[in-house]
Amino acid sequence: MSIKVYAEHYYNDNRTTDHVLRFQNLEGDFITWVDEHYNGTSVGVVPYYQSKHYGEQISRIDLGTMSDGGCWWIHEIDSSLGIEFTDGSRTNGKKHASKRVRAVLDSFWDEKSNPESRFVD
């Protein structure tokens, strides 16, 4: 199921650009894109959407500091089912994160926080 992502790219010089990104699916293409744009240095990275790690408050998905000094903020994720995630900026203040989005992002952050090493004897 394809998804549409409304995102904002913040540059380190206080410029921002809005983007509408399209992905084939949430679990594969989107998470691959998130992984490519996440460098693991920000403490508050995505967890602002408030997963099991941070309680129930929902805010934007923040991918933290990028190599170019900027970051990506995700404001909304839409699928053919409807709005899967929103920080309220496009929905008149109403915030929401579907169970599907929470599960996919929780799994991603768990993997990033506790990476499995593949040691060979």
C-alpha positions as CSV (number, residue, x, y, z in Angstrom):
1,M,0.0,0.0,0.0
2,S,1.6,3.3,-1.1
3,I,2.0,6.2,1.3
4,K,2.4,9.9,0.9
5,V,4.6,11.7,3.4
6,Y,4.4,15.5,4.1
7,A,7.9,16.5,5.3
8,E,9.9,19.6,5.9
9,H,13.7,19.8,5.4
10,Y,15.3,22.2,7.8
11,Y,18.7,23.6,6.8
12,N,21.2,24.8,9.4
13,D,20.8,28.4,8.1
14,N,17.1,28.6,9.2
15,R,15.8,27.8,5.7
16,T,13.1,25.2,5.3
17,T,11.6,23.5,2.3
18,D,8.4,21.5,2.2
19,H,8.3,18.2,0.4
20,V,5.6,15.6,-0.5
21,L,7.4,12.3,-0.7
22,R,5.8,9.1,-2.0
23,F,6.8,5.6,-1.0
24,Q,5.6,2.1,-2.1
25,N,5.1,1.0,1.6
26,L,5.7,2.0,5.2
27,E,7.6,-1.0,6.3
28,G,10.1,-1.1,3.5
29,D,10.7,2.0,1.3
30,F,9.8,4.5,3.9
31,I,11.9,2.9,6.7
32,T,14.8,2.6,4.3
33,W,14.5,6.3,3.6
34,V,14.4,7.1,7.3
35,D,17.4,4.9,7.9
36,E,19.3,6.8,5.1
37,H,18.5,10.2,6.6
38,Y,19.0,9.3,10.3
39,N,22.5,9.6,11.6
40,G,21.9,8.5,15.2
41,T,23.4,11.5,16.9
42,S,20.3,13.3,18.2
43,V,18.8,12.1,21.4
44,G,15.3,13.2,20.7
45,V,15.2,11.9,17.1
46,V,11.9,10.3,16.1
47,P,10.7,9.5,19.5
48,Y,8.9,12.9,19.5
49,Y,6.1,11.0,17.9
50,Q,6.0,9.4,21.3
51,S,6.2,5.6,21.0
52,K,6.3,3.1,23.7
53,H,9.6,4.6,24.6
54,Y,8.2,8.1,25.4
55,G,4.6,7.7,26.4
56,E,1.6,8.8,24.4
57,Q,2.1,12.4,23.5
58,I,2.4,12.9,19.7
59,S,4.6,15.5,18.1
60,R,6.4,15.6,14.7
61,I,8.8,12.9,13.7
62,D,12.2,14.5,13.9
63,L,15.1,12.8,12.1
64,G,17.8,14.8,13.8
65,T,21.0,16.4,12.6
66,M,22.0,15.5,9.1
67,S,25.4,15.5,7.5
68,D,24.5,18.8,5.8
69,G,23.7,20.3,9.2
70,G,20.0,20.2,8.7
71,C,17.3,17.8,9.6
72,W,14.0,16.4,8.3
73,W,10.7,16.8,10.1
74,I,7.8,14.6,9.1
75,H,4.4,16.2,9.7
76,E,2.0,13.7,8.2
77,I,1.9,10.2,6.7
78,D,-1.1,9.3,4.5
79,S,-2.1,5.9,3.1
80,S,-5.2,4.7,1.1
81,L,-6.7,3.9,4.5
82,G,-6.4,7.6,5.6
83,I,-4.1,9.5,7.9
84,E,-1.6,7.2,9.5
85,F,0.3,9.8,11.4
86,T,0.0,13.6,11.9
87,D,1.6,16.0,14.3
88,G,-1.4,18.3,13.9
89,S,0.1,20.9,11.7
90,R,-2.0,19.8,8.7
91,T,-5.1,18.7,10.7
92,N,-6.1,21.8,12.7
93,G,-4.2,20.7,15.8
94,K,-5.5,17.1,15.9
95,K,-2.6,14.6,16.4
96,H,-2.6,10.9,15.7
97,A,-0.3,8.0,15.2
98,S,-1.8,4.7,14.0
99,K,-0.8,1.4,15.6
100,R,0.8,0.5,12.3
101,V,3.1,3.6,12.3
102,R,3.9,3.1,16.0
103,A,4.8,-0.5,15.5
104,V,7.1,0.2,12.5
105,L,8.8,3.1,14.1
106,D,9.2,1.3,17.5
107,S,10.8,-1.6,15.7
108,F,13.2,0.8,13.8
109,W,14.2,2.6,17.0
110,D,14.6,-0.6,19.0
111,E,17.0,-1.9,16.3
112,K,18.9,1.4,16.2
113,S,19.2,1.5,20.0
114,N,20.3,-2.2,20.4
115,P,21.9,-3.2,17.1
116,E,22.6,-6.9,16.7
117,S,26.2,-7.7,16.0
118,R,26.7,-10.7,13.7
119,F,29.9,-12.3,15.1
120,V,31.4,-15.3,13.4
121,D,33.4,-18.0,15.2
